[in-house]
Amino acid sequence: MSTTLITVTALTAAWVGFSGISLLRRADFVVQPLIAYGVPRTWWTWLAAAKLAGAIGLLAGLAVPAVGIAAALGLTAYFLGAIATVLRARSYKTLPFPVLYLAPVVATLVVTS
């Protein structure tokens, strides 16, 4: 196991985990865009749980690589969905934000494979 794999995975898991916790805590910088995009409030806890499960899965992937790959693929789908939601809402100025989460997830997937 390489130092690069451990570092990229740990940083990505921390980044995605931070996002999940921020959504659970209903941080204003997270929920205001969701309101603007029209994401139902009933989804928020599930979306946060998906992010947190993905972050945990990335870390578990350090021990069981197949779990890390599955988590990275799931998070890739999640953030592609987030990009689609931003585009559907025509909020082009906020498009970089989901991309900033997608990029390290894809990097983790690349170094894991």
Number of C-alpha atoms within 10 A of each C-alpha: 8 8 8 12 17 17 12 18 27 17 16 24 25 17 17 25 21 16 19 25 16 16 22 18 13 15 12 11 10 15 18 12 15 18 11 11 17 13 14 9 11 8 10 17 16 14 15 22 17 19 26 22 19 27 29 19 23 31 22 17 20 18 11 12 16 16 18 25 21 16 25 29 16 18 26 20 13 19 20 16 13 20 21 14 18 23 15 12 14 12 14 11 9 13 16 12 13 18 15 12 20 23 14 20 28 16 15 26 22 12 13 22 10
